[in-house]
Amino acid sequence: MSDAIQTPASGRLQHRHLLGLADYSADEIRLILETGRAFRDVLDRPIKRVPSLRGVTCVNLFYESSTRTRLSFELAEKRLSADVVNFSASGSSVSKGETLKDTARNIEAMKIDLVVVRHRSAGAPQFLTRCLDSVIVNAGDGQHEHPTQALLDASTIANLDIPRLPGLSRFDFSGLRVSIIGDIAHSRVARSNIYALTALGAEVTLCGPRTMMPFGIEALGARVTDRLDEALEGCDVAMTLRIQLERQGAGQNGLFPSLREYHDRFGLRGDHLEANPDLWVMHPGPVNLGVELAGEVAESDRAVILSQVTNGVAVRMAVLYLLAGGTAARMQSASGGGE
C-alpha cells in the first residue's frame, strides 16, 4: 500500500449512523481513526475542549450497566462542547413498563440531535433509526456489535511499536497478526474487531473453548483454534476478552469446567510474555484478574489497556463529530484551538 491512504474525497462518512462496522469501508474506518488522532492531541492540552459540537444535544441512552463506555462518550461529548443528557434505565419510566420506542420518542421531543444507545437486545440501535430522526450511535447491542470499541482498539494498535510493520501508523495493518482470545460467542467486541481489523488488512485468529466459539464464524474472515499456543505463535497483539458470565451463566451450563481451568488453558500468563517478548496485550475491560489475564500480565509494560481507554475518548469524539456533519477539513480548523 502506498504512503497516501485514500479517504472519502468529501472527508465525510457515507453513513448517517454508526450501527456497526460490517458495512463500513476501510476508507471510512481510516477517516474516523485519522480524525480521532487529531482529537487525541486536544486531550493533551491544558484546556481539553473544542467548540466543534456547540449547539448539538446528545443523549446517552443506556439500558445496560457501563462504566468505561458511558463515561467515555460523556467526556467525548463535553470535550466537543455538546449539550449532554444522560439516561439510565434503572430509576426511569422503563421500570413502569415504558417501551424503548416510547422512551426514545419522548426524549427526542425535547429536541435531541444525537442518540448514543447501549441495549441488551441486538438490533436495538437499528430499530431506533426507524423511530427517530436523530443520528444513532451504537454503544453496544446484545451480542451483535460494539463498533466504537473496535475503532479505539485499532487506534491503539496504530500506536504500537512493531518495527517490521511501519505502515501501522498510517492505519495499514497488512501483515499484522492479531489473536482474539476468550468468550467469542457472547462478545460483540470480537465481532466488531473482526470487521475493523480485517478491513485494514490484519490477519485475525480467534481462540477459545469450542463451546464458546460461534458456528461458522470463519465466514467473517478469521482463523479459529482452541489451542492458545497456536494462537500466540507469531502473534503481534493478543486481545483477551472477558467471559460474559451475565450473558451465558457459564459456570452453570457447562461451557467450561471452572474458572481455574479456563485460566490454565486460555489465560495469558507471565510465561507467555517470556516466550514472546514482543507480544502486545489488550483487553476491553473490565479485566477479571486470574481468569483472562494473570496480574503480572495486566501490570506489565506490554499491556496497553489504559491506552485503549484514553484513545476511546478521542475516537468517540471523532465518531460524534463526523456523524454530526463535520468533515476532516473542518476538524483541522476546529481543533486548532481550545476554549
N, C-alpha and C positions, 0 to 999 in steps of 0.2 A: 504494500500500500504506500502511496506517495505521502510526503510530509503534509500536503494540503488535504485536510479532512473536509469532505463535502457535507455541508449542512443545507437545509432547505433554503432556496435562494431568497425567500422573503424574510428569513430569520424568524419565522413564526412556526408554531406547531400546526400540523394539519388536522389535529383533533380538537374538539371543543371541550372534551372531558378527559380525565385520566381514570379510566375504569380498570385498566390492566395494561400489560406490555405486549400481549400476544400480537396485537395489530399495530404496534409502534415500530417504525422502521429504525434501522441503525442510525440514519441521519438525524431523526428526531431525538433519539436517545442521546446522541452526541451533543445536540443543541442544548438539551437540558443540562447535561454534565458540564459543558463549556460555560453556560450561564451560571451554574452553581459554583464553578471555580471563581468567577468574578465576584459573586456574592460572598464567597468564603473569605475574600480579602476584607470585606466590610466587617466581618466578625472579629477581626484582629485590630480594629481601630478603637481609639478611646471612646468615640461615640458610635455605637453599633446600630445605627438606624439610617435608612434612606427613605425618601418620600415616594417611592415607586408605586405604592398602592394606597396613597392617601385618598380618602373618599370611598374606598371599597370596603364593604362589610362582609366579613367571613363568619360563618357559624361552624363550630366543631361539634358534630352530631355523633356522640359516642354511645353505642349500645353495648359495648364490651369494656371491661376494665383495661386501662392502659396507663402507663407512666411515660415511657420514652416517647412514644409516637404522639400522644396528646400534647405533652409539653413542647415537643419539637415543633409541631405545627403551630401551636400558640406563639412560641417565640419567633418562628419564621414570619408569621402574620404581623406581629408587633414590630419586628425589625424592618418590615416593609411599610410601616405606618398605617396599616389597615385597622379598621374598627373590628373588634373581636367579641363574639358571643360564644360562650361555652355551654353545651347541653350534655347532661348525663342522664341516662335512662332511670337510674335509681333516684327516687325522690321526685320524679316527674309524673306527668299525667299518664305515662306508659303504665304505671302501676294501677291506674284506674281503667285500663283497657284501651287506651287510645292507640290507633294503628300508626305504623311508620309513615304511611301516606298522609294521614291527618296531622300528625306532629310536624312533618316537613312543610306541609302547605300552610299551617298556622305560623310557622317560623318565617317562611318566605313572605307571608303577608305583611311582615314587619320590615320588608324591603331589604332582603338579604341578596347579595350578589354571588356568593360562592359558598358551597357546602362541602365540608370535609366530613366523610362518614365512615365510621367503623361499625360493622354489624356482624353478628354471629351467622347470618344466613348468606350463603353465596348468591350473588346476583342482586343484592340489595342496592348497591350504587347504580347498576344498570336500570333497576326499577325506578329509582328516583328521577332518572333522566326523562322518563315518560310522564312524570307527575309535576315536575318543576321546570321553570325557565332558567334557574341558576346553573352556574357551572358546577359540576360534581367532581370531587376528587376522592378516590378510593383509598382509605387508610387501613384497609384490611377487611375482606369479606369472607367469613367462614373459612373453608379450606381452598378457596379459589385463588385469589392473588393478594399481594401486598406490594404494589408497584414501587412506592417511594422507598421501601426498604431495599429493594434490588438496585435502585438508582444510587442510593447512598453507598451501597456495597461496591458498586462499580466505581464510584468516585474515590472511595478509599483505596481500591486496588490500583487505580491510576497513579497514586502517590507512592506506591511501594517501590523499594529498591530491588529490582531484579535485573542485574546487568545484561543478561542475554536478551532482554525484551525492551529495547529502547523506545518502542512505539507506545508503551503503556501510557506515558504522559500525554499522548495525543489521542487517547482512547482507542488505540488499535491494539486489541487483545490477541492478535494472531500468535499462536504458539503458546499462549498461556494455558496452564493446566490447573483447573480448579476442581477440588473434590468437596461435594456437599454431603455431610455425614450426619445421620440421625433419623429422626421420625419424618421420613419423606412423605408418607401417606397423608399425614394430617397437617402438613406445612404449606401455607400459602407463600411463605418466603422462598421455599425451594422452587416452586413453580415460576414465580416472577424472576428469580435469578437465572433459571434456565433460559427463559426468553431473552433477558438482557445480555447475559454473558455470551451466549451463542451468537446473538445478533452482532456483537462486537468482535467475534472471531475466536472466542475461547473454546477450549475442549473441556467439557463438563462430565465428571464422573459422580454418580450417586451411590452412596454406600449406607447400608443399614440392614437391620433384620429383614428377612424376606417377608415376614408378617407385617412389616411397616413400609413396604415398597408397593406403590400403586401398580396394578397390572397394566402393561402397555406403555409405561412412562417413557420407554426408549424412543417412542414415536416423536417425542419432543426434541430429540437430537442429543440425548445424554447416554453415556455408557453406565451400566448397572453392575454392581458387585456387592456381595455380602461379606467380603474379606477386607478388613481395614488395611492390612499390609499391602494389598493390591491397590487400594485406593490411594495410598500415600506414596507409592513408588513413582518417582519422577514428578510428584505434585509440587506446585508452587504455592498454592493457597488452599488451606483446609478450612472450610466453613462449616462449623458444627452447629447443630440445631437442637433446641430444647425439646425434650419429649413432651408432647401435648397431652398430659395426663387429664386435663379438664375436658378434652375433646373425645378421648377414647378409653378412659378408665383402664389404662394399660396394665396396672398391677392386678386387675381383677378379671381380665378376659383372656389372659394367656398369650399376649403378643410377645412377651419376653418373660423369662423366669423370675428375675429380680433386678433391682437397680444395680446391685453389686455385679451381677453377671453381665449386665449391659455395659457397665463401665469397663469391665475386663475385656470385652470383645470389641466395643466401639468407642470407648472414651479415649481422648488424647491425653497421653502421659508424658512425663519428662523424657523417658527413653525414646519416644517418637521424635522429639526435638533433637536429641543427641544423634539419632540415626540420620536425620535430615536437618542440619543446622540452618539451611536456607529457607525452611518452611515458614510461611506466614500463617497466623491463626486468626480467624474471625468468628464472631458469634453475634446474632441479632439481639440477644438478651431477652429476658433475664437469664443469667447463667445458673445452672444447677451444679455447683462445685462438687466434684467427686462422682458426677454422672457423665455429662458430656465432656467436661474438662477437669483435669486434676488442678488443684490450686496452684501448683508450681507453673503450669502452662498458662493459666489465666493471668498470672502475675509476671510472666516473662516479657522480655523486650521484643519477642516475636509475636505477641498478641496485640492487635490494633483495635481492640473493642471500643475503647474510649474515642479513638479517632473516627470510628463509624458514627458515634453519637454526635460529635461535632460536625462532621460532614453532613449529617442528616438535616441539620438546621439550614445549611446553605443550599442543599439540593431541594429541600421543600420550599425555600424562598424562590428558587428558580422555577419550580413547577407552578406555584401560585402566580408568580409574575407573568410567565408565558401564557398560562391559560386565561389570565385576566386581560390578555390582548397586548402584552408587551412584546417587544422584539429585541433581538440581540443588539442592534444599533442603539435603541433607546436605553437598554440596560447599561451600556458603556457610559452613557451620559448621566443616567440616574444614579449610578454607583460612584460617580466621580467625587461626591462629597456628602458628608453627613448632615444631620440637622443640628 
